[in-house]
Amino acid sequence: LQCKVTPETFMQLARHIAASAASLAAATPPQAPAAAAVCEPDSYIDVSGSDAGQADALVAAADALLAHLRSRWSGLGSDKAFWQQLGRVQFVPATLGLPGGRACRRVFTSCAAAAQHKDWHLVWTVQPLLAVSRALPAVLAQQLGMRSPPPLSAVLQHLQLVGGSDGGEELLSSWPDSLEPLPGLTAKVLEHLDREGLSARQAQQLSSAAFVPVAHCSRLVAPQQLFVRLGGAALAPFAWEVPGQFVGRLALLKQLGVAE
């Protein structure tokens, strides 16, 4: 009879939840990929089409395990190999896709593959996201291989994908009311890029990525389609003037291809 959760016991429980999620997903007809989300298939287990009752029970069990981890992780020791292995086990409930969006999926993922909710606007097309209630302490997240902010490579990949094939029209027309408006989020993304710093190659990659909202947030365009001043000329849909809320990042925008 054990009176505490040992590292070995915790690992067994985490692997059991991951195996149960995989079995649940395997019993469900294959689901189409979440719209505007291109996570690697082996980075998550999709249970969004599974029996709701079974999925709910598994999520409740996983949340209980996460609650124990958040409050008592120091008691699980400091063995680096243990934390690395645990960070790769897909026992963590998460979502895939735009939070609250109609195509958002219910998944299980690993801590190493996931992003904290506070970073969702940087990577929601390329990484599963933890809910606010499942946020991990920074030190614990680091031990499990979760990076916050996410790797710059993931952020760049996200920005290259967020506009989709239609200039973001479908995304913008169905933007959830529960989320901050996209212009404000884009300003935060630009601030993040400015703080991180971009190489010439990275800036070139983003120059053609449609992620900047224009025309009263009805379309996403690439920085190379923007001009600081158009003098009132109507050149849409070929060229647009930099929206006023982004003028404070002109140096960065010019690096990304915005012209005078």
Disulfide bonds with the S-S distance in Angstrom:
none
